[in-house]
Amino acid sequence: MRGRRRIGAMRILAALLCLLAAPAGADTRTLTFDVMREGTPIGTHRVSIGADGPRTDVTIEIDLEVRFAFLTLYRYTHRARETWIGADLVSLDATTDDNGTPTRVAARAVAGGLSVEGSGGSYVAPAGTYPTSYWKRDKVRQTRLLDTQSGKLVAVRNAGTRVRVAAVDGTEQPVEVHRIDGELVAEVGYAADGSWATLAFEARGARIGYVRRGAGGG
């Protein structure tokens, strides 16, 4: 038991040292999505992924607005930063404004797993927990996810996979689509290179769909 604790502490120390080292010459890719509500554009979702050796830094920006004539009926903003060392999430900070209701989530890797603080309370999530951001393909194999808006753990399962053709970066491409069920229900697709390509789900009685319009500069 003491040996396991020592190995866990060493992994956390290594992760912290990587966090202290600012990425130099990182390879950055930006994915930009137009968010559609029943076919009408309502905003954008942008993900910037910077890889530098074993470290990956991710910045997420979501800006949505539903309007009717001159009235704003609904507004949503979300900002998040993730840091990964290899396959391990070591740091997450997220803020959300859901139509005037603000929430904040913070998570840090610790020897026992992932220390989380959010509206869901403070607790330690199991090691290997992934957030609900969609950019990382391995998410579809998880059975629990950290909700980056509430800070709660949500139970999920992969309910099936199919391949379909979808518009990605202005061209029709085959996309591997996974249906996620459980406390989070969505269809998320990935292109042949493994990058996040599509997303569809129901929200407030409307169909929300994502169309990726740019890879690179966004």
C-alpha angles and dihedrals in degrees: 000000000000090000091053091051091050091051091048092050091049091053091051091048090051090050092050091051089053090050091053091053109081112226112258121195093358118181104237128194125183124203117195123192131192107221114218128196110200087335096311119113113244103167147303141287115203127187123187115194119192118187123192114168109302092345124090123186118196129191119192126193124180123180118175132169130175113201136184113196104309095341127097106219098178137008129188131180129176132179124183140168123197130185121196131186105201107311094339124099105220102169138021131172120175135170126187136186108196103189092314098327110110124205134175132198128189127181132179132182113250133173092267098047130280120344108216132191121183145109087300088065133251119303144131114260119208118273112268095035113153126209123239093255109121104215096092112076094206088070091084090066095055125104095201132030136191109242104226091204101049102020091232128129112245126199116232141165137194104249097187147319132233137166121236137162116255139167109265121170090346097307134091109251138168110260128192104226122199122195112217118201135180125059087347118048121190146122112238124183135199129201125234091270090056095252122137108266113163143013134186132175143142120260127174091346095307134105113246119198133180124216116191109222103172144023118190113017093017 
